[in-house]
């Protein structure tokens, strides 16, 4: 039962990223440079951390592959959200994705595959994505 819930969180994270990006894409003309930096760094960081925690829980002996996979996910999300503004925000998104993608499996492994940590990261994902959308109210 636990693994089904965690896989559900895994997929919901990417649906949430898609919905957040679609919302922000419609309002991209309102995004300034400072907000753009936050928009590039926040989703790349938190989604790669949440993904790394979930994957290291399911596949504890595939540390290298999970690290590479979560880093690629973080970079992709950083590029996606950074491209809403300009190239400098793309670089910040890539940097945030790389750091979080490398760090997440280490945190998950050192926390002994803690479900409490995964739940906490999921709560943070939902809060931060909501705050990103709320920051563009007009």
Secondary structure as a PSIPRED ss2 file (coil, helix, strand):
# PSIPRED VFORMAT (PSIPRED V4.0)

   1 X C   1.000  0.000  0.000
   2 X H   0.000  1.000  0.000
   3 X H   0.000  1.000  0.000
   4 X H   0.000  1.000  0.000
   5 X H   0.000  1.000  0.000
   6 X H   0.000  1.000  0.000
   7 X H   0.000  1.000  0.000
   8 X H   0.000  1.000  0.000
   9 X H   0.000  1.000  0.000
  10 X H   0.000  1.000  0.000
  11 X H   0.000  1.000  0.000
  12 X H   0.000  1.000  0.000
  13 X H   0.000  1.000  0.000
  14 X H   0.000  1.000  0.000
  15 X H   0.000  1.000  0.000
  16 X H   0.000  1.000  0.000
  17 X H   0.000  1.000  0.000
  18 X H   0.000  1.000  0.000
  19 X H   0.000  1.000  0.000
  20 X H   0.000  1.000  0.000
  21 X H   0.000  1.000  0.000
  22 X H   0.000  1.000  0.000
  23 X H   0.000  1.000  0.000
  24 X H   0.000  1.000  0.000
  25 X H   0.000  1.000  0.000
  26 X H   0.000  1.000  0.000
  27 X C   1.000  0.000  0.000
  28 X H   0.000  1.000  0.000
  29 X H   0.000  1.000  0.000
  30 X H   0.000  1.000  0.000
  31 X C   1.000  0.000  0.000
  32 X C   1.000  0.000  0.000
  33 X H   0.000  1.000  0.000
  34 X H   0.000  1.000  0.000
  35 X H   0.000  1.000  0.000
  36 X H   0.000  1.000  0.000
  37 X H   0.000  1.000  0.000
  38 X H   0.000  1.000  0.000
  39 X H   0.000  1.000  0.000
  40 X H   0.000  1.000  0.000
  41 X H   0.000  1.000  0.000
  42 X H   0.000  1.000  0.000
  43 X H   0.000  1.000  0.000
  44 X H   0.000  1.000  0.000
  45 X H   0.000  1.000  0.000
  46 X H   0.000  1.000  0.000
  47 X H   0.000  1.000  0.000
  48 X H   0.000  1.000  0.000
  49 X H   0.000  1.000  0.000
  50 X H   0.000  1.000  0.000
  51 X H   0.000  1.000  0.000
  52 X H   0.000  1.000  0.000
  53 X H   0.000  1.000  0.000
  54 X H   0.000  1.000  0.000
  55 X H   0.000  1.000  0.000
  56 X H   0.000  1.000  0.000
  57 X H   0.000  1.000  0.000
  58 X H   0.000  1.000  0.000
  59 X C   1.000  0.000  0.000
  60 X C   1.000  0.000  0.000
  61 X C   1.000  0.000  0.000
  62 X C   1.000  0.000  0.000
  63 X H   0.000  1.000  0.000
  64 X H   0.000  1.000  0.000
  65 X H   0.000  1.000  0.000
  66 X H   0.000  1.000  0.000
  67 X H   0.000  1.000  0.000
  68 X H   0.000  1.000  0.000
  69 X H   0.000  1.000  0.000
  70 X H   0.000  1.000  0.000
  71 X H   0.000  1.000  0.000
  72 X H   0.000  1.000  0.000
  73 X H   0.000  1.000  0.000
  74 X H   0.000  1.000  0.000
  75 X H   0.000  1.000  0.000
  76 X H   0.000  1.000  0.000
  77 X H   0.000  1.000  0.000
  78 X H   0.000  1.000  0.000
  79 X H   0.000  1.000  0.000
  80 X H   0.000  1.000  0.000
  81 X H   0.000  1.000  0.000
  82 X H   0.000  1.000  0.000
  83 X C   1.000  0.000  0.000
  84 X C   1.000  0.000  0.000
  85 X C   1.000  0.000  0.000
  86 X C   1.000  0.000  0.000
  87 X H   0.000  1.000  0.000
  88 X H   0.000  1.000  0.000
  89 X H   0.000  1.000  0.000
  90 X H   0.000  1.000  0.000
  91 X H   0.000  1.000  0.000
  92 X H   0.000  1.000  0.000
  93 X H   0.000  1.000  0.000
  94 X H   0.000  1.000  0.000
  95 X H   0.000  1.000  0.000
  96 X H   0.000  1.000  0.000
  97 X H   0.000  1.000  0.000
  98 X H   0.000  1.000  0.000
  99 X H   0.000  1.000  0.000
 100 X H   0.000  1.000  0.000
 101 X H   0.000  1.000  0.000
 102 X H   0.000  1.000  0.000
 103 X H   0.000  1.000  0.000
 104 X H   0.000  1.000  0.000
 105 X H   0.000  1.000  0.000
 106 X H   0.000  1.000  0.000
 107 X H   0.000  1.000  0.000
 108 X H   0.000  1.000  0.000
 109 X H   0.000  1.000  0.000
 110 X H   0.000  1.000  0.000
 111 X C   1.000  0.000  0.000
 112 X C   1.000  0.000  0.000
 113 X C   1.000  0.000  0.000
 114 X C   1.000  0.000  0.000
 115 X H   0.000  1.000  0.000
 116 X H   0.000  1.000  0.000
 117 X H   0.000  1.000  0.000
 118 X H   0.000  1.000  0.000
 119 X H   0.000  1.000  0.000
 120 X H   0.000  1.000  0.000
 121 X H   0.000  1.000  0.000
 122 X H   0.000  1.000  0.000
 123 X H   0.000  1.000  0.000
 124 X H   0.000  1.000  0.000
 125 X H   0.000  1.000  0.000
 126 X H   0.000  1.000  0.000
 127 X H   0.000  1.000  0.000
 128 X H   0.000  1.000  0.000
 129 X H   0.000  1.000  0.000
 130 X H   0.000  1.000  0.000
 131 X H   0.000  1.000  0.000
 132 X H   0.000  1.000  0.000
 133 X H   0.000  1.000  0.000
 134 X H   0.000  1.000  0.000
 135 X C   1.000  0.000  0.000
 136 X C   1.000  0.000  0.000
 137 X C   1.000  0.000  0.000
 138 X C   1.000  0.000  0.000
